[in-house]
Amino acid sequence: MHKTFLSFLLIFILSCSKYKTTGIIDRLDPSFNSIMDENAKAEIIAEGYDWSEGPVWVESEKMLLFSDVPQNKIYKWTEEKGAELYLTPSGYTGATKRGGEMGSNGLTLNKDNKLVLCQHGNRQLAWMDAEWSAPKPVFKTIVNNYQSKKFNSPNDLVYRNNGDLYFTDPPYGLEKNMDDPLKEIPFQGVYCVKPSGKIKLLTDSITRPNGIVFTPDYKTLIVANSDSTKACWYAYDIAENDSLVNPRLFYDAREEIKKVKGNPDGLKIDKKGNVFASGPGGLWVFDKNGKILGRLKVDMPVSNCALSADEKTLYITADMYVLRVKMRE
């Protein structure tokens, strides 16, 4: 067989993914092609979960971690072995049997490269006191109350460059949600925790605060509201005393949510300020000013996403699936 043909065949085989693809990439602005190649596709790299959430890429281990919230578990995915159970329990370690959204949700890394978790069932922020290669459900509490009242169920989190930890606290982890008799705080807050442990309430006016990110300069905070009646992303500037000022709409999705499944939920932002946000109908991509550049349209509700260290790969948690989009080679 001719060498040229063999070389072409080898390249073709290597370029074929072993994963099924899903969804449609809708390119709404010419600049979107600089973010996501024209040949980009969404691959299903893992499936079979109750509700996948909170993905984080761990560069030191070359692995993706993500929560299955109702199952109280964290899974890992690697290119070599695919998806494997990583940690259980992940968000609820109590002895009393319970149901609902009890596991971990949002995940991130601290300055010491430790796993930090939003724990629905334990109603706290904590970090895993174990090595990456030997995970254990040994958790050190970061914060678990505001003014001596237990949090609802911390949902998503992000570190500022000064070490402050910002997080959202909707009621989704409580078994009866807003009507749960164990709910101690009458509102759904966005908070800031100092490295000293001091906590500050930033706002109690968002009905269902969920995903949370900083712009690359750490001067603006964007918060998603997972309320179908107020499906919006909000932006706030951060004053010197850590107060949120200049509140404004980043994007209003109340019309879109009438047509397709999914709420504003988890989101991430790249070094150029492009925002990757789960929302009605799939995964949205905005520029830094809230202009829609493109969307990954899928049939299942999308919960969150994560970027690889080089920002060339996007990982998406979507209901029972985990998706991967190789945006650029």
N, C-alpha and C positions, 0 to 999 in steps of 0.2 A: 504494500500500500504506500502511496506517495507520502513523503515526509511532510509536505505542506498540508495535505489533508489531515494527517494524524495530528499535527500541531493545532489545526483549526478545531478538530474534534475534541481534543483535550481541553482547549480553552472553553469550548461550548459546554462541556460536562461540568467543569469547575464553576462556570457562571450560573448553572442551574441550581436553584435553592432546593433543599430537601423539605422545605416548609410550604404549606398551602398559603395562598395569598387571599386577601379580603379587602373590601372597600374600594372607594374611588377617590383619587386625589384630585381635588377641584382647585385649579390654579386661577386665582381671581386677580392677580396683579403680576406684571412682568418681573418684578423684583423677587417673586417667590422662587424662581428658578435658581437664584443664587443661594437659596437656603436648602432647597430640595431638588436634586437632579431630576431631569425629565423621565429617567428610567426608574425612579424610586417606586417601591411597592411595599405594602404593609404585609408582613409575613406573620402567621400564627405560630409562635415559637413554643407556646405552652397552653394547655386548656384543661378544663374539668374542675374549676374552682367555684365556690359559692358566690364570692364577690371579691375579685382581686383589686388591690389598692396599694397605695403608698410606695411605689417603686423607687429604689435608689441604686445607682451604679457605684460599686466599690472597686475603684481602680487598682488598689493594692492587691486585690484578690482576683481581679478580672471576672467579677461576678455581679449579677443583678439580684437584688433581694426585693421581695414584695410580700405583702400581707394577704392572707385570705381571712377577712375580718370575722365572718360568722364561725369559721372553723377554729379560730384562736391559734393560727399557725402562721409562720413565715416560711416561704420557699426561696430557694436560690436557683438561678439559672446560669449555666456556663455553656460556652460554645462546645466544649468537649463532651459534657454529660447531659446536657439539657436541663430539665427541671427536676429538683430533688427537694424533699422536706428538709428544712434547715433548723427550725426552732419551734418547739411547742411545750408549754403554752407560751403565747406571745403577748397577750394583753390582759388576760384575766387569770390570776393565780389563787383566787379564793376557793374555799372548801364548799361553799354553798352552790349547788347546781343551778345554772341559769342558762337562758338562751339569748337570742338577739345578737346584736353586733358587738360581741364582747372582746374580740381580739385586738391586736395592734392595728393601727391605720397608717398614718404618715410615718415615714422613716427618714432619717438623715444621719450625717456623720458630724461629730464634733471636732475640735481642733486637734484632739489626740487620736483621731481616726477610730473612734469608738462608735458603735451603733446606738443612736438615740431614737426612742420610740414614743409615739402617741399611743397610750394604752387606754382603750375604751373601757374595758371591764374594771381595771384598777383605778380608773379615773385620774390618771396622772401622766406626767412626762418622766421618763426614766432612761437610763442607759444600761446596756448589757455588760455586766462585769465578767467577761470571758473572752478568750482568744477567738479570732475568726475561724481557726481550724478546729476548735472544740467548743461550739456554741452551747450555752446552758441558759436555762430560764432563771438566771440570777440577776436581779435588777436593782439598781441604785436609784432611788427617787431624786429627781431634780426639784419638782414642785408638785403638790397634790391638792392645794386648796387656795382659795382667795378669801381673806378675812375670816378664816376658820371654817369656811363652807367648802365642801367638796366640789370639785369641778363637775360639769355635766359629763363630758367625754371628749378630752382633747383629740383633735382630728388631724390637723396638719401643722407643720412647723418649719421655721427657717432661721438660720443664724445670720445676724448682722456681722459686719467685719470687725466690730469692737467686742464681740463675744456675747452680746445680748441675744437671747433666744425669744423669738416671737412665735405665737401660736394661736390657733382658733379653738373655740370650745362650744360646738353645737350640741344638740341633745341626742344624736343618732345612736350612741352607744348605750343609752338607757333603754331598758326593755320596753317601756311604754312611752318612750320618746318624751314629748312635752308633758304628758299626763302621768309620768312616772312619780309615784309617791316618794321615791328616794332623791328626786331632783331638789337640790338645796339652793341653787342660785337662780333667781327669777328671770335672768336674761341670758343671752348667748354672747359671750365676750370675745374680744381680741386682746391678748395680753402680751406683756414683755417681761421676761425674767432676766435680771442682771446676773453676772457671774457670782455675785455675792449671795444670790438666792432671793433678793428683794424682788417682789412682783408688783407690776403696775397694770391696772386696767386701762386700755387705750381707747376702746369704744364698746358701748353696749347697744348700739343702734342698728347693727346689721342683724337681720332676722335669723339667718342660718349661715354664719361665717364658716367658710370651708377652706379652699386652697389659698395659699399665701406665699408671696415672693417679694424680693427686693429688686429694684432696678440695679444695673451693674455699678452705679455710683453710690448705692446704698442710701440715697436721699429720698426715695419714693417707695411706698409700700402698696402692693396691689392685692386685694382680697376678693375672692369669689363668694357670691351669695347663692347657696343652693336652695333657693326658695322659688318654687314654680310661679308664684305670684309676683316675685321681685327678682327675676333671673338676670342679674347684672354682675359686672365686675366693677369694683370701686378702686380709686387711686387716692392716696393721701401723701402729702409731704410730711417729713419728720422734722419737728422743731428741735432746738438745742436741748430742751428739757424732756425729750422723747415723746412729746405730745404729737398727735396726728392733727395736721392743719391742712387747709385748702382741700377739703373733701370734694370729690368730683366723680362723675361716671367715667370709667374707662371704656366700657361698652355696655349697651343695653340690649339684652337678648330676649326681651319679653314677647316680641312678635314671633321670633324663630321657635320658641319653646311650644307655641301653639300647634306647630306643624310636625315636629319630630321629637323623638325620645331624648332624654338626657338634660341634666342641669349643669350650670357652671359648677365645677368641682375643683380637682387638683390642677395645678399649673406649674410650669417651670419657665425660666428665662435664660437666654444665651448671652454671651459676652457683648453682643451687639445690641442687646435690648429687645430682640424679638421674643414674643411671648407665645408659648405653646400651652394651650388651655383646653381642658375637656369642657364640652358644652353641648348644647342641643345638636343632635345629629352626628356627633363625632368629636374630632380633635381640631381645634381652631388654631390658626397662626396669625398673630397680629404683629405689626411693627410697634416701635416704642411709643407711638402716639395713639394707638388703639385702632389703626386702620387694618382691616382684614386683608391679608395677603393670600391666604389659601386655607383649605380645609381637607382633612381626611374624613370622608363620609362613610360611616359604617352603620350596620343595622342594630348594633347593640349599644347600650349606654356606656360611655367612656368615663372612667373615674379619675385617672391621673396619668402622669407621664414622667419620664426621667431622661436625661441626656448623658451620653458617654462623656468621658473626660475630654476627648478631642472634639466633642460636639458634632461628630459626623453621623452618629447613630441615635435614633430616638426610640425609646421603649415606652409602650402604652399598656396600661391595665384597663381592660374593658369587659366588665361583667365576668363571665367564666373564662375569659381569654387573657393572654399576654401577647402583645404584638411587637414587632420590631420593624422599623423603617430605616434602612441604610440610606441616609439622605445624600451623602456625598462619598465618593471613593477616596 
